[in-house]
Amino acid sequence: MISIYCDEDVDILIKPLLEAKGFKVLTSRDEKMLGASDIQQMNHTVQKEYVFLTHNRADFERLYLNLINVGRDHSGVVLAARRNVYELSKRISRVLSGYTEESIKNQILYV
């Protein structure tokens, strides 16, 4: 099952909703990463091998491209539009159900 890391912009209510669908979920609050820079957040998820979930499209598209350009592997990035947390959890679950941990590596997905 895919493991997901939510940055601090993502509503923490997403965690139990995604866990109920079988995902392993950590938040920046769980990891004591509140206030960490975007680069620190991304590096943390790379190290933990979690898919990164954020609403911050502009900054994380750039960080994603930087990782790709230097040939550094990562577990994937999900850029999600802001919407109701229940709708968001359904969309994320639906999209990620088509991937394995291996097939989402180095991918960027828009939800």
ROPA-576774 format. One record per atom (N, C-alpha, C, CB): residue number from 0; residue in one letter; x, y, z. Coordinates in nm, 2 decimals, decimal comma. Each point is the difference from the previous one (the first is absolute). Glycine has a CB too. Layout:
N
+-------+------+--------+--------+--------+
: kolke : selo :      X :      Y :      Z :
+-------+------+--------+--------+--------+
:   NUM :    A :      X :      Y :      Z :
...
+-------+------+--------+--------+--------+
//
This chain:
111
+-------+------+--------+--------+--------+
: kolke : selo :      X :      Y :      Z :
+-------+------+--------+--------+--------+
:     0 :    M :   0,08 :  -0,12 :   0,00 :
:     0 :    M :  -0,08 :   0,12 :   0,00 :
:     0 :    M :   0,09 :   0,12 :   0,00 :
:     0 :    M :  -0,19 :  -0,12 :   0,12 :
:     1 :    I :   0,14 :   0,22 :  -0,19 :
:     1 :    I :   0,07 :   0,13 :  -0,01 :
:     1 :    I :   0,00 :   0,08 :   0,13 :
:     1 :    I :  -0,05 :   0,01 :  -0,24 :
:     2 :    S :   0,16 :   0,04 :   0,28 :
:     2 :    S :   0,01 :   0,09 :   0,12 :
:     2 :    S :   0,00 :   0,14 :  -0,04 :
:     2 :    S :   0,13 :  -0,18 :   0,13 :
:     3 :    I :  -0,21 :   0,27 :  -0,06 :
:     3 :    I :  -0,02 :   0,14 :  -0,04 :
:     3 :    I :   0,05 :   0,09 :   0,12 :
:     3 :    I :  -0,19 :  -0,07 :  -0,15 :
:     4 :    Y :   0,26 :   0,17 :   0,11 :
:     4 :    Y :   0,04 :   0,11 :   0,09 :
:     4 :    Y :  -0,07 :   0,13 :  -0,04 :
:     4 :    Y :   0,23 :  -0,11 :   0,04 :
:     5 :    C :  -0,30 :   0,17 :   0,05 :
:     5 :    C :  -0,08 :   0,12 :  -0,02 :
:     5 :    C :   0,08 :   0,12 :   0,06 :
:     5 :    C :  -0,22 :  -0,13 :   0,00 :
:     6 :    D :   0,24 :   0,23 :  -0,09 :
:     6 :    D :   0,06 :   0,12 :   0,06 :
:     6 :    D :  -0,10 :   0,08 :   0,08 :
:     6 :    D :   0,17 :   0,00 :  -0,20 :
:     7 :    E :  -0,12 :   0,11 :   0,26 :
:     7 :    E :  -0,08 :   0,07 :   0,09 :
:     7 :    E :  -0,12 :   0,08 :  -0,06 :
:     7 :    E :   0,20 :   0,01 :   0,14 :
:     8 :    D :  -0,20 :   0,00 :  -0,27 :
:     8 :    D :  -0,11 :   0,07 :  -0,07 :
:     8 :    D :  -0,12 :  -0,09 :  -0,02 :
:     8 :    D :   0,17 :   0,14 :  -0,12 :
:     9 :    V :  -0,15 :  -0,27 :   0,14 :
:     9 :    V :  -0,11 :  -0,10 :  -0,02 :
:     9 :    V :  -0,07 :  -0,02 :   0,13 :
:     9 :    V :   0,13 :  -0,12 :  -0,18 :
:    10 :    D :  -0,26 :   0,13 :   0,18 :
:    10 :    D :  -0,08 :  -0,02 :   0,12 :
:    10 :    D :   0,03 :  -0,13 :   0,07 :
:    10 :    D :  -0,19 :   0,14 :  -0,11 :
:    11 :    I :   0,22 :  -0,14 :   0,24 :
:    11 :    I :   0,03 :  -0,12 :   0,07 :
:    11 :    I :  -0,11 :  -0,10 :   0,00 :
:    11 :    I :   0,16 :   0,13 :   0,14 :
:    12 :    L :  -0,28 :  -0,09 :  -0,17 :
:    12 :    L :  -0,11 :  -0,09 :   0,00 :
:    12 :    L :   0,01 :  -0,10 :  -0,11 :
:    12 :    L :  -0,15 :   0,17 :   0,10 :
:    13 :    I :   0,24 :  -0,14 :  -0,20 :
:    13 :    I :   0,02 :  -0,10 :  -0,11 :
:    13 :    I :   0,06 :  -0,13 :   0,05 :
:    13 :    I :   0,03 :   0,20 :  -0,16 :
:    14 :    K :   0,05 :  -0,19 :   0,27 :
:    14 :    K :   0,07 :  -0,12 :   0,05 :
:    14 :    K :  -0,09 :  -0,11 :   0,04 :
:    14 :    K :   0,17 :   0,15 :   0,08 :
:    15 :    P :  -0,27 :  -0,13 :   0,01 :
:    15 :    P :  -0,09 :  -0,12 :   0,03 :
:    15 :    P :  -0,08 :  -0,04 :  -0,12 :
:    15 :    P :  -0,01 :   0,08 :   0,23 :
:    16 :    L :  -0,03 :   0,01 :  -0,32 :
:    16 :    L :  -0,08 :  -0,04 :  -0,12 :
:    16 :    L :   0,08 :  -0,09 :  -0,09 :
:    16 :    L :  -0,12 :   0,21 :   0,02 :
:    17 :    L :   0,25 :  -0,18 :  -0,04 :
:    17 :    L :   0,09 :  -0,08 :  -0,09 :
:    17 :    L :   0,04 :  -0,13 :   0,07 :
:    17 :    L :   0,08 :   0,21 :  -0,11 :
:    18 :    E :  -0,06 :  -0,20 :   0,24 :
:    18 :    E :   0,03 :  -0,13 :   0,08 :
:    18 :    E :  -0,12 :  -0,09 :  -0,01 :
:    18 :    E :   0,16 :   0,13 :   0,15 :
:    19 :    A :  -0,28 :  -0,08 :  -0,15 :
:    19 :    A :  -0,12 :  -0,09 :  -0,01 :
:    19 :    A :   0,00 :  -0,07 :  -0,13 :
:    19 :    A :  -0,12 :   0,15 :   0,16 :
:    20 :    K :   0,18 :  -0,09 :  -0,26 :
:    20 :    K :   0,01 :  -0,07 :  -0,13 :
:    20 :    K :   0,12 :  -0,08 :  -0,02 :
:    20 :    K :  -0,12 :   0,19 :  -0,09 :
:    21 :    G :   0,20 :  -0,21 :   0,20 :
:    21 :    G :   0,11 :  -0,09 :  -0,01 :
:    21 :    G :   0,14 :   0,06 :  -0,02 :
:    21 :    G :  -0,16 :  -0,16 :  -0,08 :
:    22 :    F :   0,17 :   0,29 :   0,07 :
:    22 :    F :   0,13 :   0,06 :  -0,02 :
:    22 :    F :   0,06 :   0,03 :   0,14 :
:    22 :    F :  -0,08 :   0,11 :  -0,21 :
:    23 :    K :   0,22 :  -0,12 :   0,21 :
:    23 :    K :   0,07 :   0,05 :   0,11 :
:    23 :    K :   0,03 :   0,14 :  -0,02 :
:    23 :    K :   0,11 :  -0,23 :   0,04 :
:    24 :    V :  -0,14 :   0,32 :   0,06 :
:    24 :    V :   0,00 :   0,14 :  -0,01 :
:    24 :    V :   0,08 :   0,07 :   0,11 :
:    24 :    V :  -0,22 :  -0,01 :  -0,12 :
:    25 :    L :   0,31 :   0,10 :   0,09 :
:    25 :    L :   0,07 :   0,08 :   0,10 :
:    25 :    L :  -0,03 :   0,14 :  -0,04 :
:    25 :    L :   0,18 :  -0,17 :   0,04 :
:    26 :    T :  -0,18 :   0,26 :   0,06 :
:    26 :    T :  -0,01 :   0,14 :  -0,03 :
:    26 :    T :   0,12 :   0,08 :   0,05 :
:    26 :    T :  -0,25 :  -0,02 :   0,02 :
:    27 :    S :   0,27 :   0,14 :  -0,07 :
:    27 :    S :   0,11 :   0,08 :   0,05 :
:    27 :    S :  -0,01 :   0,02 :   0,15 :
:    27 :    S :   0,01 :   0,12 :  -0,22 :
:    28 :    R :  -0,13 :  -0,12 :   0,27 :
:    28 :    R :  -0,02 :   0,01 :   0,15 :
:    28 :    R :   0,06 :  -0,13 :   0,07 :
:    28 :    R :  -0,21 :   0,16 :  -0,03 :
:    29 :    D :   0,17 :  -0,27 :  -0,03 :
:    29 :    D :   0,05 :  -0,13 :   0,06 :
:    29 :    D :   0,15 :  -0,01 :   0,01 :
:    29 :    D :  -0,20 :  -0,11 :  -0,09 :
:    30 :    E :   0,26 :   0,17 :  -0,02 :
:    30 :    E :   0,15 :  -0,01 :  -0,01 :
:    30 :    E :   0,07 :   0,12 :   0,05 :
:    30 :    E :  -0,04 :  -0,14 :  -0,20 :
:    31 :    K :  -0,03 :   0,23 :   0,27 :
:    31 :    K :   0,06 :   0,12 :   0,06 :
:    31 :    K :   0,07 :   0,08 :  -0,10 :
:    31 :    K :   0,02 :  -0,12 :   0,22 :
:    32 :    M :  -0,09 :   0,13 :  -0,34 :
:    32 :    M :   0,06 :   0,08 :  -0,11 :
:    32 :    M :  -0,08 :   0,13 :  -0,03 :
:    32 :    M :   0,09 :  -0,22 :  -0,10 :
:    33 :    L :  -0,17 :   0,26 :   0,19 :
:    33 :    L :  -0,08 :   0,12 :  -0,02 :
:    33 :    L :   0,10 :   0,12 :  -0,01 :
:    33 :    L :  -0,20 :  -0,09 :   0,13 :
:    34 :    G :   0,18 :   0,17 :  -0,23 :
:    34 :    G :   0,09 :   0,11 :  -0,02 :
:    34 :    G :   0,13 :  -0,03 :  -0,08 :
:    34 :    G :  -0,09 :   0,09 :   0,21 :
:    35 :    A :   0,11 :  -0,21 :  -0,24 :
:    35 :    A :   0,12 :  -0,04 :  -0,08 :
:    35 :    A :  -0,01 :   0,05 :  -0,14 :
:    35 :    A :   0,03 :  -0,21 :   0,14 :
:    36 :    S :   0,08 :   0,24 :  -0,20 :
:    36 :    S :   0,00 :   0,05 :  -0,14 :
:    36 :    S :  -0,05 :  -0,11 :  -0,09 :
:    36 :    S :   0,19 :   0,16 :   0,05 :
:    37 :    D :  -0,23 :  -0,11 :  -0,17 :
:    37 :    D :  -0,05 :  -0,10 :  -0,10 :
:    37 :    D :   0,11 :  -0,10 :  -0,04 :
:    37 :    D :  -0,15 :   0,17 :  -0,09 :
:    38 :    I :   0,27 :  -0,13 :   0,08 :
:    38 :    I :   0,11 :  -0,09 :  -0,03 :
:    38 :    I :   0,02 :  -0,10 :   0,11 :
:    38 :    I :   0,11 :   0,18 :  -0,13 :
:    39 :    Q :  -0,12 :  -0,14 :   0,26 :
:    39 :    Q :   0,01 :  -0,09 :   0,11 :
:    39 :    Q :  -0,11 :  -0,10 :   0,00 :
:    39 :    Q :   0,11 :   0,18 :   0,14 :
:    40 :    Q :  -0,23 :  -0,13 :  -0,17 :
:    40 :    Q :  -0,12 :  -0,09 :  -0,01 :
:    40 :    Q :   0,02 :  -0,11 :  -0,10 :
:    40 :    Q :  -0,15 :   0,19 :   0,08 :
:    41 :    M :   0,19 :  -0,14 :  -0,20 :
:    41 :    M :   0,03 :  -0,10 :  -0,11 :
:    41 :    M :   0,11 :  -0,10 :   0,03 :
:    41 :    M :  -0,08 :   0,18 :  -0,16 :
:    42 :    N :   0,19 :  -0,13 :   0,21 :
:    42 :    N :   0,11 :  -0,09 :   0,04 :
:    42 :    N :  -0,05 :  -0,10 :   0,10 :
:    42 :    N :   0,17 :   0,18 :  -0,05 :
:    43 :    H :  -0,25 :  -0,14 :   0,15 :
:    43 :    H :  -0,05 :  -0,09 :   0,10 :
:    43 :    H :  -0,08 :  -0,11 :  -0,06 :
:    43 :    H :  -0,01 :   0,19 :   0,16 :
:    44 :    T :  -0,08 :  -0,16 :  -0,26 :
:    44 :    T :  -0,08 :  -0,10 :  -0,06 :
:    44 :    T :   0,08 :  -0,09 :  -0,09 :
:    44 :    T :  -0,19 :   0,15 :   0,01 :
:    45 :    V :   0,29 :  -0,10 :  -0,07 :
:    45 :    V :   0,09 :  -0,08 :  -0,08 :
:    45 :    V :   0,07 :  -0,10 :   0,09 :
:    45 :    V :   0,04 :   0,18 :  -0,17 :
:    46 :    Q :   0,01 :  -0,14 :   0,28 :
:    46 :    Q :   0,07 :  -0,08 :   0,10 :
:    46 :    Q :  -0,10 :  -0,11 :   0,05 :
:    46 :    Q :   0,16 :   0,19 :   0,06 :
:    47 :    K :  -0,28 :  -0,15 :  -0,03 :
:    47 :    K :  -0,09 :  -0,10 :   0,06 :
:    47 :    K :  -0,07 :  -0,09 :  -0,10 :
:    47 :    K :  -0,04 :   0,17 :   0,18 :
:    48 :    E :   0,06 :  -0,13 :  -0,31 :
:    48 :    E :  -0,07 :  -0,07 :  -0,11 :
:    48 :    E :  -0,15 :   0,00 :   0,00 :
:    48 :    E :   0,20 :  -0,15 :   0,00 :
:    49 :    Y :  -0,25 :   0,27 :   0,02 :
:    49 :    Y :  -0,14 :   0,03 :   0,00 :
:    49 :    Y :  -0,04 :   0,08 :  -0,12 :
:    49 :    Y :  -0,01 :  -0,01 :   0,25 :
:    50 :    V :  -0,11 :   0,00 :  -0,30 :
:    50 :    V :  -0,05 :   0,08 :  -0,10 :
:    50 :    V :  -0,03 :   0,14 :   0,06 :
:    50 :    V :  -0,10 :  -0,20 :  -0,13 :
:    51 :    F :   0,13 :   0,31 :   0,07 :
:    51 :    F :  -0,02 :   0,13 :   0,06 :
:    51 :    F :  -0,13 :   0,06 :  -0,05 :
:    51 :    F :   0,25 :   0,03 :   0,01 :
:    52 :    L :  -0,34 :   0,01 :   0,08 :
:    52 :    L :  -0,13 :   0,06 :  -0,03 :
:    52 :    L :   0,00 :   0,14 :   0,04 :
:    52 :    L :  -0,11 :  -0,22 :   0,02 :
:    53 :    T :   0,08 :   0,31 :  -0,12 :
:    53 :    T :   0,00 :   0,14 :   0,03 :
:    53 :    T :  -0,10 :   0,08 :  -0,08 :
:    53 :    T :   0,24 :  -0,02 :   0,06 :
:    54 :    H :  -0,27 :   0,14 :  -0,02 :
:    54 :    H :  -0,09 :   0,09 :  -0,09 :
:    54 :    H :   0,09 :   0,10 :  -0,07 :
:    54 :    H :  -0,19 :  -0,03 :   0,16 :
:    55 :    N :   0,32 :   0,03 :  -0,12 :
:    55 :    N :   0,10 :   0,10 :  -0,04 :
:    55 :    N :   0,06 :  -0,03 :  -0,14 :
:    55 :    N :   0,05 :   0,05 :   0,24 :
:    56 :    R :  -0,13 :  -0,03 :  -0,34 :
:    56 :    R :   0,04 :  -0,05 :  -0,14 :
:    56 :    R :   0,13 :   0,07 :  -0,05 :
:    56 :    R :  -0,24 :  -0,04 :  -0,04 :
:    57 :    A :   0,24 :   0,17 :   0,05 :
:    57 :    A :   0,11 :   0,07 :  -0,07 :
:    57 :    A :   0,14 :  -0,04 :   0,07 :
:    57 :    A :  -0,15 :   0,19 :  -0,05 :
:    58 :    D :   0,16 :  -0,19 :   0,18 :
:    58 :    D :   0,13 :  -0,03 :   0,06 :
:    58 :    D :   0,04 :  -0,15 :  -0,02 :
:    58 :    D :  -0,05 :   0,18 :   0,17 :
:    59 :    F :  -0,05 :  -0,27 :  -0,16 :
:    59 :    F :   0,03 :  -0,14 :   0,00 :
:    59 :    F :   0,02 :  -0,05 :  -0,14 :
:    59 :    F :  -0,12 :  -0,03 :   0,21 :
:    60 :    E :   0,06 :   0,10 :  -0,31 :
:    60 :    E :   0,04 :  -0,04 :  -0,14 :
:    60 :    E :   0,15 :   0,03 :  -0,02 :
:    60 :    E :  -0,24 :   0,05 :  -0,08 :
:    61 :    R :   0,28 :   0,07 :   0,13 :
:    61 :    R :   0,14 :   0,03 :  -0,02 :
:    61 :    R :   0,09 :  -0,09 :   0,07 :
:    61 :    R :  -0,07 :   0,24 :  -0,02 :
:    62 :    L :   0,04 :  -0,28 :   0,15 :
:    62 :    L :   0,08 :  -0,09 :   0,08 :
:    62 :    L :   0,00 :  -0,14 :  -0,07 :
:    62 :    L :  -0,05 :   0,12 :   0,21 :
:    63 :    Y :  -0,06 :  -0,16 :  -0,27 :
:    63 :    Y :  -0,01 :  -0,13 :  -0,07 :
:    63 :    Y :   0,09 :   0,00 :  -0,12 :
:    63 :    Y :  -0,24 :  -0,03 :   0,07 :
:    64 :    L :   0,24 :   0,14 :  -0,14 :
:    64 :    L :   0,09 :   0,01 :  -0,12 :
:    64 :    L :   0,15 :   0,00 :   0,04 :
:    64 :    L :  -0,18 :   0,13 :  -0,12 :
:    65 :    N :   0,21 :  -0,06 :   0,23 :
:    65 :    N :   0,14 :  -0,01 :   0,05 :
:    65 :    N :   0,04 :  -0,14 :   0,04 :
:    65 :    N :  -0,03 :   0,23 :   0,09 :
:    66 :    L :  -0,06 :  -0,31 :  -0,03 :
:    66 :    L :   0,04 :  -0,13 :   0,03 :
:    66 :    L :   0,02 :  -0,08 :  -0,13 :
:    66 :    L :  -0,13 :   0,01 :   0,21 :
:    67 :    I :   0,05 :   0,00 :  -0,30 :
:    67 :    I :   0,01 :  -0,07 :  -0,13 :
:    67 :    I :   0,13 :   0,04 :  -0,07 :
:    67 :    I :  -0,25 :  -0,01 :  -0,02 :
:    68 :    N :   0,28 :   0,14 :   0,02 :
:    68 :    N :   0,12 :   0,05 :  -0,07 :
:    68 :    N :   0,13 :  -0,05 :   0,06 :
:    68 :    N :  -0,13 :   0,20 :  -0,06 :
:    69 :    V :   0,13 :  -0,22 :   0,19 :
:    69 :    V :   0,12 :  -0,05 :   0,06 :
:    69 :    V :   0,00 :  -0,15 :   0,01 :
:    69 :    V :   0,02 :   0,21 :   0,13 :
:    70 :    G :  -0,12 :  -0,28 :  -0,18 :
:    70 :    G :  -0,01 :  -0,14 :   0,00 :
:    70 :    G :  -0,03 :  -0,07 :   0,13 :
:    70 :    G :   0,16 :   0,01 :  -0,18 :
:    71 :    R :  -0,22 :   0,07 :   0,27 :
:    71 :    R :  -0,03 :  -0,05 :   0,14 :
:    71 :    R :  -0,14 :  -0,07 :   0,00 :
:    71 :    R :   0,15 :   0,18 :   0,10 :
:    72 :    D :  -0,16 :  -0,30 :  -0,06 :
:    72 :    D :  -0,13 :  -0,07 :   0,00 :
:    72 :    D :  -0,08 :   0,05 :   0,12 :
:    72 :    D :   0,10 :  -0,20 :  -0,11 :
:    73 :    H :  -0,23 :   0,19 :   0,09 :
:    73 :    H :  -0,10 :   0,04 :   0,11 :
:    73 :    H :  -0,12 :  -0,09 :  -0,02 :
:    73 :    H :   0,09 :   0,24 :   0,02 :
:    74 :    S :  -0,18 :  -0,24 :   0,08 :
:    74 :    S :  -0,11 :  -0,09 :   0,00 :
:    74 :    S :  -0,13 :   0,05 :  -0,06 :
:    74 :    S :   0,10 :  -0,09 :   0,20 :
:    75 :    G :  -0,09 :   0,21 :  -0,26 :
:    75 :    G :  -0,11 :   0,06 :  -0,07 :
:    75 :    G :  -0,05 :   0,13 :   0,07 :
:    75 :    G :  -0,06 :  -0,23 :  -0,08 :
:    76 :    V :  -0,01 :   0,31 :   0,00 :
:    76 :    V :  -0,05 :   0,13 :   0,05 :
:    76 :    V :  -0,15 :   0,00 :  -0,05 :
:    76 :    V :   0,23 :   0,12 :   0,00 :
:    77 :    V :  -0,32 :  -0,09 :   0,09 :
:    77 :    V :  -0,14 :   0,03 :  -0,04 :
:    77 :    V :  -0,03 :   0,14 :   0,03 :
:    77 :    V :  -0,07 :  -0,24 :   0,05 :
:    78 :    L :   0,04 :   0,32 :  -0,15 :
:    78 :    L :  -0,04 :   0,14 :   0,01 :
:    78 :    L :  -0,15 :   0,00 :  -0,01 :
:    78 :    L :   0,21 :   0,09 :  -0,10 :
:    79 :    A :  -0,28 :  -0,05 :   0,21 :
:    79 :    A :  -0,14 :   0,00 :   0,01 :
:    79 :    A :  -0,06 :   0,14 :   0,01 :
:    79 :    A :   0,02 :  -0,22 :   0,12 :
:    80 :    A :  -0,13 :   0,24 :  -0,20 :
:    80 :    A :  -0,07 :   0,12 :   0,00 :
:    80 :    A :  -0,08 :   0,00 :   0,14 :
:    80 :    A :  -0,02 :   0,02 :  -0,26 :
:    81 :    R :   0,01 :   0,10 :   0,31 :
:    81 :    R :  -0,08 :   0,02 :   0,13 :
:    81 :    R :  -0,14 :  -0,03 :  -0,03 :
:    81 :    R :   0,16 :   0,17 :   0,09 :
:    82 :    R :  -0,22 :  -0,26 :  -0,01 :
:    82 :    R :  -0,14 :  -0,04 :   0,00 :
:    82 :    R :  -0,04 :  -0,06 :   0,13 :
:    82 :    R :   0,01 :  -0,03 :  -0,25 :
:    83 :    N :  -0,13 :   0,00 :   0,27 :
:    83 :    N :  -0,06 :  -0,06 :   0,12 :
:    83 :    N :   0,09 :  -0,12 :   0,03 :
:    83 :    N :  -0,23 :   0,08 :  -0,05 :
:    84 :    V :   0,27 :  -0,10 :   0,18 :
:    84 :    V :   0,09 :  -0,11 :   0,04 :
:    84 :    V :  -0,06 :  -0,14 :  -0,03 :
:    84 :    V :   0,09 :   0,15 :   0,18 :
:    85 :    Y :  -0,22 :  -0,16 :  -0,18 :
:    85 :    Y :  -0,06 :  -0,13 :  -0,03 :
:    85 :    Y :   0,01 :  -0,03 :  -0,15 :
:    85 :    Y :  -0,16 :   0,03 :   0,19 :
:    86 :    E :   0,14 :   0,07 :  -0,27 :
:    86 :    E :   0,01 :  -0,01 :  -0,15 :
:    86 :    E :   0,15 :  -0,03 :  -0,03 :
:    86 :    E :  -0,20 :   0,15 :  -0,04 :
:    87 :    L :   0,29 :  -0,08 :   0,10 :
:    87 :    L :   0,14 :  -0,01 :  -0,02 :
:    87 :    L :   0,04 :  -0,14 :   0,03 :
:    87 :    L :   0,04 :   0,24 :   0,05 :
:    88 :    S :  -0,08 :  -0,30 :   0,06 :
:    88 :    S :   0,04 :  -0,13 :   0,04 :
:    88 :    S :  -0,05 :  -0,11 :  -0,10 :
:    88 :    S :   0,00 :   0,07 :   0,24 :
:    89 :    K :  -0,12 :  -0,05 :  -0,29 :
:    89 :    K :  -0,05 :  -0,09 :  -0,11 :
:    89 :    K :   0,08 :   0,01 :  -0,12 :
:    89 :    K :  -0,23 :   0,03 :   0,09 :
:    90 :    R :   0,26 :   0,09 :  -0,14 :
:    90 :    R :   0,08 :   0,02 :  -0,12 :
:    90 :    R :   0,14 :  -0,06 :   0,01 :
:    90 :    R :  -0,13 :   0,21 :  -0,04 :
:    91 :    I :   0,19 :  -0,18 :   0,16 :
:    91 :    I :   0,14 :  -0,06 :   0,02 :
:    91 :    I :   0,00 :  -0,15 :   0,00 :
:    91 :    I :   0,06 :   0,21 :   0,13 :
:    92 :    S :  -0,16 :  -0,26 :  -0,06 :
:    92 :    S :  -0,01 :  -0,15 :   0,01 :
:    92 :    S :  -0,02 :  -0,06 :  -0,14 :
:    92 :    S :  -0,09 :   0,02 :   0,23 :
:    93 :    R :   0,00 :   0,04 :  -0,30 :
:    93 :    R :  -0,03 :  -0,05 :  -0,14 :
:    93 :    R :   0,12 :   0,01 :  -0,09 :
:    93 :    R :  -0,24 :   0,07 :   0,03 :
:    94 :    V :   0,31 :   0,04 :  -0,03 :
:    94 :    V :   0,12 :   0,01 :  -0,08 :
:    94 :    V :   0,11 :  -0,09 :   0,04 :
:    94 :    V :  -0,06 :   0,24 :  -0,04 :
:    95 :    L :   0,09 :  -0,25 :   0,17 :
:    95 :    L :   0,11 :  -0,08 :   0,05 :
:    95 :    L :  -0,03 :  -0,15 :  -0,01 :
:    95 :    L :   0,06 :   0,19 :   0,15 :
:    96 :    S :  -0,19 :  -0,23 :  -0,16 :
:    96 :    S :  -0,03 :  -0,14 :  -0,01 :
:    96 :    S :   0,05 :  -0,06 :  -0,13 :
:    96 :    S :  -0,20 :   0,04 :   0,14 :
:    97 :    G :   0,23 :   0,04 :  -0,23 :
:    97 :    G :   0,06 :  -0,04 :  -0,13 :
:    97 :    G :   0,15 :  -0,02 :   0,00 :
:    97 :    G :  -0,19 :   0,11 :  -0,11 :
:    98 :    Y :   0,25 :  -0,08 :   0,22 :
:    98 :    Y :   0,15 :   0,00 :   0,01 :
:    98 :    Y :   0,05 :  -0,10 :   0,11 :
:    98 :    Y :   0,00 :   0,24 :  -0,08 :
:    99 :    T :   0,12 :  -0,29 :   0,06 :
:    99 :    T :   0,07 :  -0,07 :   0,11 :
:    99 :    T :   0,11 :   0,09 :   0,05 :
:    99 :    T :  -0,05 :  -0,23 :  -0,11 :
:   100 :    E :   0,11 :   0,20 :   0,22 :
:   100 :    E :   0,12 :   0,07 :   0,05 :
:   100 :    E :   0,10 :   0,02 :  -0,11 :
:   100 :    E :  -0,04 :  -0,08 :   0,23 :
:   101 :    E :   0,06 :  -0,02 :  -0,31 :
:   101 :    E :   0,10 :   0,00 :  -0,11 :
:   101 :    E :  -0,04 :   0,09 :  -0,11 :
:   101 :    E :   0,08 :  -0,23 :   0,07 :
:   102 :    S :  -0,20 :   0,21 :  -0,12 :
:   102 :    S :  -0,05 :   0,08 :  -0,12 :
:   102 :    S :  -0,02 :   0,15 :   0,03 :
:   102 :    S :  -0,10 :  -0,21 :  -0,08 :
:   103 :    I :   0,09 :   0,25 :   0,20 :
:   103 :    I :  -0,02 :   0,14 :   0,02 :
:   103 :    I :   0,13 :   0,07 :   0,02 :
:   103 :    I :  -0,22 :  -0,04 :   0,11 :
:   104 :    K :   0,33 :  -0,03 :  -0,09 :
:   104 :    K :   0,13 :   0,06 :   0,02 :
:   104 :    K :   0,03 :   0,10 :  -0,11 :
:   104 :    K :   0,08 :  -0,21 :   0,12 :
:   105 :    N :  -0,02 :   0,32 :  -0,08 :
:   105 :    N :   0,04 :   0,11 :  -0,09 :
:   105 :    N :  -0,11 :   0,06 :  -0,09 :
:   105 :    N :   0,22 :  -0,11 :   0,00 :
:   106 :    Q :  -0,35 :   0,08 :   0,05 :
:   106 :    Q :  -0,11 :   0,06 :  -0,08 :
:   106 :    Q :  -0,05 :   0,12 :   0,08 :
:   106 :    Q :  -0,06 :  -0,23 :  -0,09 :
:   107 :    I :  -0,01 :   0,32 :   0,01 :
:   107 :    I :  -0,07 :   0,11 :   0,06 :
:   107 :    I :  -0,15 :  -0,01 :  -0,05 :
:   107 :    I :   0,21 :   0,15 :   0,01 :
:   108 :    L :  -0,30 :  -0,15 :   0,08 :
:   108 :    L :  -0,14 :  -0,02 :  -0,03 :
:   108 :    L :  -0,08 :   0,13 :   0,04 :
:   108 :    L :   0,02 :  -0,25 :   0,02 :
:   109 :    Y :  -0,12 :   0,28 :  -0,10 :
:   109 :    Y :  -0,09 :   0,11 :   0,03 :
:   109 :    Y :  -0,14 :  -0,05 :   0,04 :
:   109 :    Y :   0,14 :   0,15 :  -0,16 :
:   110 :    V :  -0,19 :  -0,11 :   0,27 :
:   110 :    V :  -0,12 :  -0,05 :   0,05 :
:   110 :    V :  -0,10 :   0,12 :   0,02 :
:   110 :    V :   0,11 :  -0,21 :   0,11 :
+-------+------+--------+--------+--------+
//
